[in-house]
Amino acid sequence: MTDLLVGVDAGLTNVTAAAVDRSGTARATASTATPGHSPAPDRDEQDHDDLWAAAVAAIEGVLDDGAVDPAAVRGVGLAGHGHGLYALDADGAAVCGVKSTDGRTTDLLAEWRADGRLDAAADRLGWRPFGADPYTLLGWFDRERPAVADRIDTVLFCKDVLAHRLAGAKTTDPMDGSALVPPDGDVPAVLEALGLAGYESVVPERVASTAAAGEVTEAAAAETGLPAGVPVAAGLHDVGACALGAGVLDPGQATVILGTWGQSVVVTDSPDEGSGGLPRRYLGGWLRYRGTRAGAACLDWFVDEFGDDWRETARERGVDPYEVYEERAAAVPAGARGTLFHPYLNGSTDDPDARGGFYGMDLDTTAEELLRAVYDGVATALALGVAEFEVPVSDLRVSGGGARSPLWTGIFADLHEDTVRVPAGAEMGARGAALCGGVAAGLYDSVDEAAAETVTIDRTHDPDPDRVERYRSVAEAFSQAREGMGGAWGTLITVSDQGVRR
C-alpha cells in the first residue's frame, strides 16, 4: 500500500483537496466552491459551517477517486487564505467569519491613521494593519458590535477553522500567527497601541506548521472518510504553502504565484531584511510577500468580456480557448506597441484603492495588443513586487494556474533578467499543505527532505536580450503611471457604483 498525504487549501472562493504520494505526485484532486455572504456592500463573510461543508466535499471527492485508498492516508495538512477574522467562543461555537477581502473598517482605519495608532502599531509589528487585518477587524467589532466582541474567546484564521473541525484544535501556525504576534512577541504592546488592551487572551497558541495540531477525530472521520487518529498538521497561510509546494525554502529564493490573485514572495533570514510587503514567519525563518488582488483573474476578465471571436475560433478548431488566447498574445511583440495595463482590478495589498487601467492606446490599438498588455501588465506588477523587496534573489520560480502558460512564464524571465524556473505539477498550496502533514506523520524528517523528494522543475526560461531592454522601459512606465495615478484612484472610488472599494 502506497503511503498518501492529504492537503487541503481553503482559498477565498474554493476549497481544494489533493491526495499526494511520497514522491509528490497528485493521485487525485477535487475542488468545491465556498458560498460567501455579503450582508452589505462592504462586507465579505464566510460561514464556518459552509467552509467545513466545502472542505468535506473536497476531501470526499479525493477519497472517492479510484486511485486513492483512504486507508493509506498517513497525514493531513492545511492551508488557507490569510488575515480576516475567524473567531470561536469559549464553547468552540463560531462567533464570526470575515474574509480578507472585507471592507467594513474604512472609517476606523482613517481614525487610527489620523490619531497615530496605525503608526504606533506598525512600529511594533513591522508592518501597518490594513482593512481586513485581524487587529483592525477586532477593533471594528469592539466598537460597532461589542456584544459580538465580548463572545470572542479565540481568534483563528481560515485554515484553523478546518483544524478545529477535523481535530478539535484551537490553534494556529506561526505564519498566520505573525499577523497577530510581533517579532518580539509583545502582543500586549500592540493591543495597547491600538487601544484594544484586554484582548490578549484571544490570541491562539501557535503550533509549528509541520507539527500536529491534533488528530482526526472519530466524528470528523465519519464525515470525511479520513482515517481516525491521523495527524493533522497546523499547516501554513496559503502563500507559504504555495512557496513550500514550489520548493522555495531558503533565503534568497523567491516565487511568483500566478493564481486568481497574484503574489510576489521572497524568503529572508529575518523580519528586518528587505523592505515593503508583509513580513511573516515561515518554517523557522521568514518571508515577505505582497499581492495584487487580481492576477490570472485579469486575463479571465478580459477574455470573458472581449474574447467572443477568439472563443469561436477555438470552437471551430476544437481546442481550448486559452490556446487561442496564447497564440494571439504571442503574435504581438513584447510591450504591446506601447500599451500598458495596470492589473489592479480589485486593488492590491499595498494599496487597496488601486484600480485597473489601460494606458498608451491610440486609434490603431488592436484587441490583440490589449490582450498582450494584460499578460505584460500582470507579469510586470508581480516582477516589480519581487524587485521592490530589495532582497538579492538567487532563484525565482513561477507557480499557480497561470504558470501553465509558457508565454507568461517567459515574460517573467525577461522582466527578472535571469533564469526563471517553473515547478512541475499543479495545486501548489494543497501540495505544500500535504508536505506539512507528511513531516507531522514522520514520512519526512524535515521540509527540506520533503521538498527534495517531491519538487521537480518542469521547464526553465532564460531572458532574451532584446526583450529585456524593451521590458525595462515597460517596467519604468508602469511604475511612473502607478505613482501618477495614486490620487486619481482615490477620487475614482467616490464615483464608483459600489461606493466602497474592497
C-alpha positions in Angstrom: 0.0 0.0 0.0 1.4 3.4 -1.1 1.5 6.0 1.7 -0.6 9.0 0.9 -1.0 12.5 2.3 -4.0 14.8 2.0 -3.5 18.5 1.7 -6.5 20.9 2.0 -6.2 24.5 0.7 -9.1 26.8 1.7 -9.0 29.9 -0.5 -11.3 32.8 -0.7 -13.7 31.1 -3.2 -12.9 27.4 -3.2 -11.5 24.6 -1.0 -9.2 22.3 -2.9 -8.0 18.9 -1.6 -5.2 16.8 -3.1 -4.0 13.3 -2.2 -0.3 13.0 -3.0 2.1 10.1 -2.7 5.6 10.3 -1.1 7.1 11.5 -4.4 4.7 14.4 -4.5 2.6 13.1 -7.4 -1.0 14.0 -7.1 -3.2 10.9 -7.2 -6.4 12.8 -7.1 -7.6 16.4 -6.6 -11.0 17.9 -6.0 -12.3 21.4 -5.5 -15.6 22.8 -4.0 -16.8 26.3 -4.1 -17.4 28.0 -0.8 -20.5 30.2 -0.7 -19.7 33.6 0.7 -22.1 36.1 2.2 -22.2 39.8 1.7 -24.8 41.3 4.0 -23.7 44.8 3.0 -21.7 46.3 0.0 -18.5 46.4 2.1 -18.9 43.0 3.8 -17.4 39.7 2.8 -18.1 36.9 5.2 -17.7 33.2 5.4 -19.9 30.9 7.5 -17.9 28.3 9.4 -20.4 25.6 8.6 -20.3 26.4 4.9 -16.5 26.3 4.9 -16.5 23.0 6.6 -19.1 21.6 4.2 -16.9 22.6 1.3 -13.9 21.0 2.8 -15.8 17.8 3.5 -17.0 17.7 -0.1 -13.4 18.3 -1.5 -11.9 15.6 0.8 -14.7 13.1 -0.1 -14.1 13.9 -3.8 -10.4 12.9 -3.4 -11.0 9.8 -1.3 -13.8 8.6 -3.6 -11.3 8.6 -6.5 -10.4 5.1 -7.7 -6.7 5.9 -7.5 -6.9 6.6 -3.7 -7.2 4.1 -0.9 -8.4 6.1 2.2 -6.7 3.6 4.5 -3.3 4.7 3.0 -3.6 8.2 4.2 -0.9 8.9 6.8 -1.2 12.6 7.4 -3.3 15.7 6.7 -2.0 19.3 6.2 -3.9 22.5 5.9 -3.5 25.8 4.1 -5.9 28.8 3.8 -6.2 32.4 2.9 -4.6 34.8 5.4 -5.9 37.6 7.5 -9.6 38.2 8.0 -11.1 37.2 11.4 -12.5 33.8 12.2 -13.4 33.6 15.9 -14.8 31.0 18.3 -16.5 31.4 21.7 -15.5 29.6 24.9 -17.6 26.6 23.9 -16.0 26.3 20.4 -19.0 27.8 18.6 -18.5 30.2 15.7 -18.7 33.9 16.5 -17.7 35.4 13.2 -16.1 34.6 9.9 -14.7 37.6 8.0 -12.7 37.2 4.8 -9.5 39.1 3.9 -11.5 40.9 1.2 -13.9 42.6 3.6 -14.0 46.4 3.6 -16.0 47.4 6.6 -13.1 49.0 8.5 -12.6 52.0 6.2 -13.7 54.6 8.7 -11.9 53.0 11.6 -8.7 52.9 9.7 -9.0 56.6 8.8 -9.4 57.4 12.5 -6.4 55.2 13.5 -4.3 56.8 10.8 -5.3 60.3 12.0 -4.7 59.7 15.7 -1.4 57.8 15.2 -2.5 54.4 16.3 -1.6 52.8 12.9 1.9 54.2 13.1 2.3 53.0 16.7 1.2 49.5 15.8 3.4 49.4 12.8 6.4 50.3 15.0 5.6 47.1 17.0 4.6 44.8 14.2 6.9 45.8 11.4 4.0 46.4 9.0 0.9 48.6 9.1 -2.5 47.0 9.9 -4.9 47.2 7.0 -8.6 46.9 6.2 -9.2 43.2 6.7 -6.4 42.6 9.1 -7.4 40.7 12.3 -6.4 43.6 14.6 -8.4 46.1 12.5 -11.5 43.8 12.4 -11.2 43.1 16.1 -11.2 46.9 16.6 -14.3 47.2 14.4 -16.2 44.6 16.4 -15.1 46.1 19.7 -16.6 49.5 18.6 -19.5 48.6 16.4 -20.6 45.1 17.8 -19.4 45.0 21.4 -21.7 42.1 22.2 -20.1 40.0 19.5 -16.6 41.1 20.6 -17.4 40.0 24.1 -18.1 36.5 22.9 -14.7 36.1 21.2 -12.6 33.6 23.1 -10.1 32.6 20.4 -9.1 34.3 17.1 -8.4 31.8 14.3 -7.6 32.0 10.6 -9.4 30.3 7.8 -7.4 27.0 7.8 -7.6 26.8 11.6 -11.4 26.5 11.4 -10.8 23.3 9.5 -8.2 22.1 12.1 -10.9 22.8 14.8 -13.5 20.7 12.9 -11.0 17.9 12.0 -9.1 17.6 15.2 -10.7 19.8 17.9 -7.7 22.2 17.8 -8.0 25.9 18.7 -4.5 26.9 17.5 -2.8 28.5 14.5 0.7 28.2 13.0 3.5 30.7 13.3 3.0 32.2 9.8 -0.7 33.1 10.2 0.1 33.8 13.9 2.6 36.5 12.9 -0.4 38.6 11.8 -1.1 38.9 15.5 2.3 38.3 17.2 5.1 40.8 16.5 8.7 39.6 16.1 9.4 40.4 19.8 6.3 38.5 20.9 4.9 41.5 22.8 1.2 41.2 21.9 0.0 43.4 24.8 2.1 46.3 23.4 0.4 46.0 20.0 -3.1 45.9 21.6 -2.2 48.9 23.8 -1.0 50.9 20.7 -4.4 50.2 19.0 -6.5 50.9 22.1 -7.5 47.3 22.4 -6.0 46.4 25.7 -7.8 43.4 27.3 -7.9 41.2 24.3 -4.6 39.4 25.0 -6.3 36.1 25.7 -7.9 35.8 22.3 -4.6 35.2 20.6 -4.3 31.5 19.9 -1.4 29.1 20.7 1.0 28.7 17.8 1.9 25.2 16.7 4.8 24.6 14.3 3.5 24.3 10.7 4.9 20.8 10.4 3.7 19.7 13.9 0.4 18.0 14.6 -2.3 20.4 15.9 -4.3 17.3 16.7 -5.6 14.0 15.2 -8.6 13.3 13.0 -11.5 12.7 15.4 -13.9 9.8 15.1 -16.7 12.4 14.2 -14.5 14.0 11.5 -13.6 10.6 10.2 -17.2 9.7 9.8 -17.9 12.9 7.9 -14.9 13.0 5.6 -13.8 9.4 5.2 -10.3 10.2 6.5 -8.9 7.6 8.9 -9.4 8.5 12.6 -6.2 9.2 14.5 -4.3 10.5 11.5 -2.2 13.6 12.5 -3.4 17.0 11.3 -0.5 19.4 10.7 -1.1 23.0 11.7 -0.1 24.0 8.1 0.5 27.4 6.6 -1.0 30.6 5.2 -1.7 29.7 1.6 1.1 31.9 0.3 3.6 29.9 2.4 2.1 26.6 1.4 2.5 27.6 -2.3 6.1 28.5 -1.7 6.8 25.2 0.0 5.0 23.3 -2.7 7.2 25.0 -5.3 10.4 24.2 -3.3 11.1 27.7 -2.2 12.6 27.3 1.3 16.0 29.1 1.5 16.8 32.8 2.0 17.1 34.4 -1.4 14.7 32.1 -3.1 11.6 33.8 -4.5 8.3 32.8 -6.1 5.6 34.5 -8.1 2.2 32.8 -7.6 0.2 33.4 -10.7 -3.2 32.4 -9.4 -6.6 34.2 -9.3 -4.7 36.6 -7.1 -1.1 37.3 -7.8 1.6 37.1 -5.1 5.2 38.1 -5.0 7.2 36.2 -2.3 10.8 36.1 -1.2 12.4 34.1 1.7 14.6 36.1 4.1 16.8 35.5 7.1 14.9 37.8 9.4 11.9 40.2 9.5 14.3 43.1 9.1 15.8 42.0 5.8 14.3 43.8 2.8 11.5 46.3 2.7 7.9 46.5 1.7 5.2 43.9 1.7 4.3 41.9 4.8 7.0 40.0 6.8 5.8 36.7 8.1 7.4 33.7 9.9 7.9 30.8 7.6 9.1 27.3 8.5 11.6 28.5 11.1 12.6 31.6 9.1 10.9 34.5 7.4 9.4 35.6 4.1 8.0 38.8 2.7 5.0 38.9 0.4 2.8 41.3 -1.4 -0.1 40.8 -3.7 -2.4 42.1 -6.4 -5.9 41.0 -5.8 -6.3 40.0 -9.4 -3.6 38.1 -11.1 -4.7 35.5 -13.7 -8.2 36.8 -13.0 -7.3 39.8 -15.1 -6.9 37.6 -18.2 -10.2 35.8 -17.3 -11.9 39.1 -17.1 -10.6 40.4 -20.3 -11.3 37.3 -22.4 -14.8 36.9 -20.8 -15.7 40.5 -21.8 -13.9 40.8 -25.2 -12.9 37.3 -26.4 -16.0 36.1 -28.2 -14.3 35.9 -31.6 -11.3 34.0 -30.1 -13.6 31.5 -28.4 -15.4 30.9 -31.7 -12.1 30.3 -33.4 -11.3 27.8 -30.6 -14.6 26.1 -31.1 -14.1 25.7 -34.8 -10.6 24.3 -34.3 -11.7 22.0 -31.4 -9.1 23.4 -29.0 -9.0 25.0 -25.6 -9.8 28.8 -25.9 -6.7 29.5 -23.8 -4.6 28.0 -26.6 -6.0 30.7 -28.9 -5.6 33.5 -26.4 -2.0 32.5 -26.0 -1.4 32.4 -29.8 -2.9 35.8 -30.3 -1.0 37.4 -27.4 2.3 35.8 -28.5 1.9 37.2 -32.0 2.2 40.8 -30.5 5.7 42.0 -29.7 6.7 42.5 -26.1 5.4 45.8 -24.8 2.2 45.6 -26.8 3.3 48.6 -29.0 3.5 50.9 -26.0 0.2 49.8 -24.5 0.3 49.4 -20.7 -2.0 47.6 -18.3 -2.4 48.1 -14.6 -3.8 44.8 -13.2 -5.3 46.3 -10.0 -8.9 45.3 -10.9 -9.5 44.6 -7.2 -6.9 46.7 -5.6 -3.6 45.4 -4.1 -2.3 44.6 -0.7 0.0 47.6 -1.0 -2.8 50.0 -2.0 -6.5 48.7 -1.7 -7.6 51.9 -3.6 -5.6 50.9 -6.7 -7.6 50.5 -9.8 -7.0 48.7 -13.1 -6.4 50.6 -16.4 -5.0 50.6 -19.9 -2.6 53.4 -20.9 -0.9 54.4 -24.1 -3.7 53.4 -26.5 -4.3 55.1 -29.8 -6.8 54.8 -32.7 -4.7 51.9 -34.1 -4.7 49.8 -30.9 -6.0 46.3 -31.5 -7.7 43.8 -29.3 -4.7 41.6 -29.6 -2.4 44.4 -28.3 -4.7 44.9 -25.3 -4.6 41.1 -24.7 -0.8 41.2 -24.8 -0.8 44.2 -22.5 -2.8 42.2 -19.9 -0.1 39.4 -20.0 2.6 42.0 -19.7 0.9 44.1 -17.1 0.2 41.2 -14.7 3.8 39.9 -15.0 5.3 43.4 -14.6 3.3 44.1 -11.4 4.5 40.8 -9.9 8.1 41.0 -11.1 8.3 44.5 -9.7 6.8 43.2 -6.5 9.8 40.9 -6.1 12.4 43.5 -7.1 11.0 46.1 -4.7 11.6 43.9 -1.7 15.3 44.8 -2.3 16.4 41.3 -1.4 19.0 39.6 -3.7 17.2 36.8 -5.4 19.1 33.6 -6.3 16.2 31.5 -7.7 12.9 32.7 -9.0 10.1 30.2 -9.6 6.6 30.8 -11.1 3.7 28.7 -10.0 -0.1 28.9 -9.9 -2.6 28.2 -12.7 -1.1 30.9 -14.9 2.2 29.1 -14.9 0.7 26.7 -17.4 1.3 29.5 -20.0 4.8 29.4 -21.5 4.3 32.9 -22.8 3.5 34.3 -19.3 6.4 32.4 -17.6 8.8 33.5 -20.3 7.8 37.2 -19.8 8.9 36.8 -16.2 12.4 35.7 -17.3 12.7 38.9 -19.4 11.5 41.1 -16.6 13.6 39.4 -14.0 16.6 39.4 -16.3 17.6 36.0 -15.2 16.6 32.3 -15.4 13.1 31.5 -14.2 12.0 28.0 -13.2 8.6 26.5 -13.4 8.0 23.6 -10.9 6.1 20.6 -12.2 2.5 19.9 -11.0 -0.4 22.0 -10.0 -2.3 23.0 -6.8 1.0 24.0 -5.1 -1.0 25.2 -2.0 -2.5 21.8 -1.4 0.8 20.1 -2.1 2.6 22.4 0.4 -0.1 21.6 3.0 0.3 17.9 2.3 4.0 18.1 2.9 3.4 19.7 6.3 1.2 16.7 7.0 4.0 14.4 5.8 6.5 15.8 8.2 4.0 15.7 11.1 3.3 12.0 10.2 7.0 11.1 10.1 7.1 10.3 6.4 9.8 13.0 6.0 12.3 14.1 8.6 12.1 17.8 7.6 10.6 20.1 5.0 13.9 20.2 3.2 13.7 16.4 2.7 10.1 16.7 1.7 10.8 19.3 -0.9 13.9 17.4 -2.2 11.8 14.3 -2.7 8.7 15.9 -4.3 9.6 19.1 -6.2 10.9 18.8 -9.8 11.3 21.5 -12.4 9.1 21.2 -15.5 10.8 23.9 -17.6 13.1 26.9 -17.4 13.1 30.2 -19.3 16.2 32.3 -20.0 15.8 36.1 -20.7 16.0 37.3 -24.3 18.4 40.4 -24.5 16.2 42.2 -27.0 13.0 41.7 -24.9 14.9 42.6 -21.7 15.6 46.1 -23.0 12.0 46.6 -24.0 10.6 45.3 -20.7 12.9 47.7 -18.8 11.0 50.5 -20.5 7.7 48.8 -19.8 8.5 48.5 -16.1 9.7 52.1 -15.9 6.5 53.3 -17.5 4.4 51.0 -15.3 5.9 52.5 -12.1 5.6 56.1 -13.4 1.9 55.5 -14.2 1.3 53.8 -10.9 2.8 56.7 -9.0 0.9 59.3 -11.0 -2.5 57.5 -10.6 -2.4 57.4 -6.8 -4.5 60.4 -6.2 -6.9 59.7 -9.2 -7.6 56.2 -7.8 -8.9 57.7 -4.6 -11.1 60.1 -6.5 -12.5 57.4 -8.7 -13.7 55.4 -5.7 -16.0 58.3 -4.8 -17.8 57.9 -8.1 -17.8 54.2 -8.4 -21.1 52.3 -8.5 -20.1 50.3 -5.4 -19.1 53.3 -3.4 -16.6 51.3 -1.4 -13.5 49.5 -2.8 -12.9 46.2 -1.0 
